Amino acid sequence: MKFNKIITALAFSLALGSCDFLDTVPQDFVAPENFFKNADEAFMSLTTVYNRLTRQEVYGNVYPLMVTGTDDLGYYDRNTLPVGIYNNNYSTSDPDVLKLWKFLYEGISNANFFLENVDKTPDMDESVKTIYKGEAKFLRAYCYFLLAQCWGNVPYRTNTQNTPTDVDLANMPQKEVLENVVAEMEEAEGMVGEIDAVPAGRVSKSAVRGILARVYLKLAGWPINGGKPMYEKANYWAKQVNKDSKHQLNPDYKQIFINYASDVVDDTYRESIWEAEFKGNRQDAHQGSGRIGNTIGISNGDSSLGSDGYSYGFISCTLNLWDLYNDLDGDGIVDEGFEEGSMNEREHPDVRRDWNIAPYRFAKQSNGNYVKFAWGYKGMPNVDVNGKVNEKNPTIAATQYVQRNAGKYRREYEKVLPRDKNQTPTNYPLLRYADVLLMIAESENEINNGPTQAACDAINAVRERSIPNVTKITTNMNYENFKQLVKDERGRELCFEGLRKYDLIRWNDYLGNMRSVAQNTQDSRWDNDKKFAVSYANNATERYMWLPIPNRELGLNKLLQQNDAWK
């Protein structure tokens, strides 16, 4: 880990009145004595902290791919066997592991730099300065949360490097890191602005409260096992998110993700509480693009100007996810009437399934054009989305569930034209109100050893939004069954949003669920060419619940120790 006294201070130009406050990326380096001359320069320094989270090595591409491609609901779907972080076979020299570590610590370093120097800014409104400080503190803590979640015991520093040799810092135990994280976030909560007063993409009180609930759930679960006191804290902060009734579920689940793709800020419902902001396609001055929809999207080899958007479609669903949608009552068994090829399966009552799991694919025709074809169902006509039968293969011969891509992020809704082959403006969800409601449901059940009315109200709201006329969950359900229902509902609602892997780890379910993926690859519903997916599931040993500390960092920091799983 290397901290620099002289850091990037001009990361993005500013547009305070919109979600475009992170736009262009000049790479100037300035010393503190030559900066912080006015409030604009102070804000420029603050944006360098935000910038590190939106790098393609973090939320712009690598981190979402890593976590969604190695959980039990999605896998990295290629015709050749993937390697590294996408197949649970990375090493201490993996470049993506190093980059993720590097940019998270750069975010921390930039926050330290800002906090040490912002008070030097002359004639700056004190209330504005307080808000900026709160954002920097929260972002620093959030970077540490990701580091502790991924690596466990990590170095913890809240000051900038003072000398060129000031690089040696020992690991802090994961529990202590997370305790510091919640302490700093709780301080920041009293400093940042309300969500209706903060520009899109910036940290608000709602974001701080919701992420605090997430961190406390981590402290409650494995491997720290803080139990009931931590669940009580998680419950408190989750309920604080909406204490002023500023958040609702968007009645249209699909619209949430259409908004992410089209850069629309939903001020009506505010279900999206915090998101990683991306801008443009790198074909103009905007250099803040990501790759969401291009890598986690519906595979499309058409890169023409009239295309719906080129996508590699790296992530596809597992049978575990498919079958979750066919278990509406949450008892772990596919419901009656949802057998293979049934009407209920074809015309599914849960609208989330055919949004989250792509119901169509792009197929290249003999003339070179790409046509949308519905995936269809075994024995059904093989037709394109306009109903035209594929004359070469007129009926679906196999169900091919697992070739269906993650469909949550769809490039056809991008407003920036022409659509670039690789760069996208689609934002990435970091916190949604639906997640908050499910955290309330989970923590209520854990605190009371069974579901309360508040728990049932929370989970019913999420379910009823997407499943018309679904049977309400009541307090008659016992602790274990409700706990499993929450786990499954988080999968149905939040799949492909970067949360599932670390949910499984804190529940201590990761290894068991990955074994189930490996077993399910023998199911006839898997296409034969896709059975290599068993490798990533079988590779999911205890070691791969953690990322290894990069060899480069061990060489730079003489006090740094490799985490236990990788010794």
Sequence and secondary structure as in RCSB ss.txt:
>XXXX:A:sequence
MKFNKIITALAFSLALGSCDFLDTVPQDFVAPENFFKNADEAFMSLTTVYNRLTRQEVYGNVYPLMVTGTDDLGY
YDRNTLPVGIYNNNYSTSDPDVLKLWKFLYEGISNANFFLENVDKTPDMDESVKTIYKGEAKFLRAYCYFLLAQC
WGNVPYRTNTQNTPTDVDLANMPQKEVLENVVAEMEEAEGMVGEIDAVPAGRVSKSAVRGILARVYLKLAGWPIN
GGKPMYEKANYWAKQVNKDSKHQLNPDYKQIFINYASDVVDDTYRESIWEAEFKGNRQDAHQGSGRIGNTIGISN
GDSSLGSDGYSYGFISCTLNLWDLYNDLDGDGIVDEGFEEGSMNEREHPDVRRDWNIAPYRFAKQSNGNYVKFAW
GYKGMPNVDVNGKVNEKNPTIAATQYVQRNAGKYRREYEKVLPRDKNQTPTNYPLLRYADVLLMIAESENEINNG
PTQAACDAINAVRERSIPNVTKITTNMNYENFKQLVKDERGRELCFEGLRKYDLIRWNDYLGNMRSVAQNTQDSR
WDNDKKFAVSYANNATERYMWLPIPNRELGLNKLLQQNDAWK
>XXXX:A:secstr
    SSEEEE     TTSS SS     EEE GGGS SSHHHHHHHHHHHHHHHTSTTTTTTHHHHHHHSBSSSEE
E  SS   GGGTT   TT HHHHHHHHHHHHHHHHHHHHHHHGGG TT  HHHHHHHHHHHHHHHHHHHHHHHHH
HSSEE   S   STTTT   EE HHHHHHHHHHHHHHHHTTS  GGGS TTS  HHHHHHHHHHHHHHHHSTTT 
  HHHHHHHHHHHHHTTTTS     S HHHHHHHHHHT   TTT  EEEEE  B  SSSS  B B BTTTBS  B
   STTSS  B   EEE HHHHHHTT TT SSS  TT STT HHHHS S TTHHHHB SEEEEE TTS EEEEE 
  TTSB BBTTS B SSS B  S  GGG BB SS GGG  SSS  SS B   EEEEEHHHHHHHHHHHHHHHHTS
  HHHHHHHHHHHHHHSTT     TTS HHHHHHHHHHHHHHHHTTSS HHHHHHHTT HHHHHHHHHHHTTSTT
S GGGGGGHHHHHT  GGGGS    HHHHHH TT    GGG 
